[in-house]
Structure formats: structure tokens, C-alpha cells
């Protein structure tokens, strides 16, 4: 996903990436998010893992980050799913707006 693909998306689109970090050009994503080309992004993977604490995407209010936990199975997967469900549920009620990325300690924002 790069500038070309983001330009083809609807303005209210939300990008979700749970496959591989390099699938998304993070600079193009940052531009698309700050310009309003797309509305938001949910990222479970990034190009560099763990990402640097000052990564530019961390400062955006329309980015939700998870600590590369979309694929685990078994007990770990159930724990991650419960945590993600709780975070989503709380954020939808408006009680939680920001927190910390457990992988790298950087600020994470919840939509």
C-alpha cells in the first residue's frame, strides 16, 4: 500500500494491517492520515519491530496500535483477544483515549 493505493480509497476508509509490516509504506500512510485521504489506521504490524519510540505514526490520534498479537493461538491468543476486546469496548464508550504500546513503550491512540 502506497500513495497510489491510498488515493483510490474512500475518504472515510480505515486501513487495517495484520499481515506484514512492509505491505504498507509507512511514510505514505502517515501522509494519507494527516491529509485526510483516509480516516484512520489499525496496525498490528510495522516495518520495523519493535518500532522506535518516536515513530511518527505514534503521534497521530487516528492510529490504533496493537503489539503484533493478531496471529497467536491457544492460551496466548485468547489472552490477547480478551485484551483487544476490552480495549475496543472501552474506547468505543469513550473512556479510553490513549495508552502505551506494550511492545515499545510508545504512546498509542485509540479511535
C-alpha positions as CSV (number, residue, x, y, z in Angstrom):
1,X,0.0,0.0,0.0
2,X,1.5,3.3,-1.1
3,X,0.3,6.8,-2.1
4,X,-1.4,5.4,-5.3
5,X,-3.5,2.9,-3.4
6,X,-4.4,5.3,-0.6
7,X,-5.6,7.8,-3.2
8,X,-8.0,5.1,-4.6
9,X,-9.6,4.6,-1.1
10,X,-12.7,6.4,0.1
11,X,-12.0,9.3,2.4
12,X,-13.7,7.6,5.3
13,X,-11.7,4.4,4.8
14,X,-9.8,2.7,7.7
15,X,-6.7,0.7,6.8
16,X,-6.2,-2.5,8.9
17,X,-2.8,-4.2,8.6
18,X,-2.4,-7.6,10.4
19,X,-0.3,-9.4,7.8
20,X,3.2,-7.9,7.3
21,X,4.6,-4.5,8.1
22,X,6.3,-3.9,4.8
23,X,3.0,-4.3,2.9
24,X,2.3,-0.7,3.9
25,X,4.6,2.2,3.1
26,X,4.5,3.9,6.5
27,X,5.6,7.4,5.1
28,X,2.7,7.2,2.6
29,X,0.3,6.1,5.3
30,X,1.4,9.0,7.5
31,X,0.7,11.4,4.6
32,X,-2.7,9.8,3.9
33,X,-3.7,10.0,7.5
34,X,-2.6,13.6,8.1
35,X,-4.1,14.9,4.8
36,X,-7.4,13.2,5.3
37,X,-7.0,10.9,2.3
38,X,-8.1,8.1,4.6
39,X,-9.7,8.4,8.1
40,X,-7.7,6.0,10.3
41,X,-5.4,3.0,10.5
42,X,-5.2,0.0,12.8
43,X,-1.8,-1.6,12.8
44,X,-0.8,-4.9,14.4
45,X,2.5,-5.0,12.4
46,X,5.0,-2.4,11.4
47,X,8.0,-2.4,9.1
48,X,10.5,-2.3,12.0
49,X,9.5,-4.3,15.1
50,X,9.7,-3.2,17.7
51,X,9.3,0.3,16.2
52,X,11.3,3.2,17.6
53,X,9.5,5.0,20.4
54,X,9.4,8.3,18.4
55,X,7.8,6.7,15.3
56,X,5.8,9.4,13.5
57,X,2.6,7.3,13.4
58,X,2.6,7.2,17.3
59,X,1.7,10.9,17.4
60,X,-1.4,10.6,15.3
61,X,-4.8,10.4,17.0
62,X,-6.3,8.4,14.2
63,X,-3.9,5.4,14.6
64,X,-4.6,2.3,16.7
65,X,-1.7,0.1,17.5
66,X,-1.5,-3.4,18.9
67,X,1.7,-5.3,19.8
68,X,1.8,-7.8,16.9
69,X,-0.8,-10.0,18.5
70,X,-3.3,-10.8,15.7
71,X,-2.0,-14.3,15.0
72,X,-1.3,-16.1,18.3
73,X,-3.2,-19.3,19.0
74,X,-4.1,-21.1,22.2
75,X,-4.0,-19.5,25.6
76,X,-1.8,-16.6,24.5
77,X,-4.2,-15.9,21.6
78,X,-7.2,-15.9,24.0
79,X,-5.5,-13.5,26.4
80,X,-4.6,-11.1,23.5
81,X,-8.1,-11.4,22.2
82,X,-9.6,-10.6,25.6
83,X,-7.3,-7.6,26.0
84,X,-8.1,-6.3,22.5
85,X,-11.8,-6.7,23.0
86,X,-11.7,-4.9,26.3
87,X,-9.6,-2.1,24.8
88,X,-12.0,-1.8,21.9
89,X,-15.1,-1.9,24.2
90,X,-13.7,0.8,26.5
91,X,-12.6,3.0,23.6
92,X,-16.0,2.8,21.9
93,X,-17.5,4.1,25.1
94,X,-15.0,7.0,25.1
95,X,-13.5,6.1,28.4
96,X,-10.0,5.3,27.0
97,X,-8.3,7.7,24.5
98,X,-4.7,6.9,24.8
99,X,-2.3,4.5,26.4
100,X,1.1,2.9,25.9
101,X,2.2,0.4,23.3
102,X,3.3,-2.7,25.3
103,X,5.9,-3.6,22.7
104,X,8.0,-0.5,22.8
105,X,6.5,1.8,25.4
106,X,5.4,4.5,22.9
107,X,2.1,6.3,23.1
108,X,-0.7,4.5,21.3
109,X,-4.0,6.2,20.5
110,X,-7.4,4.5,20.3
111,X,-10.1,5.6,17.9
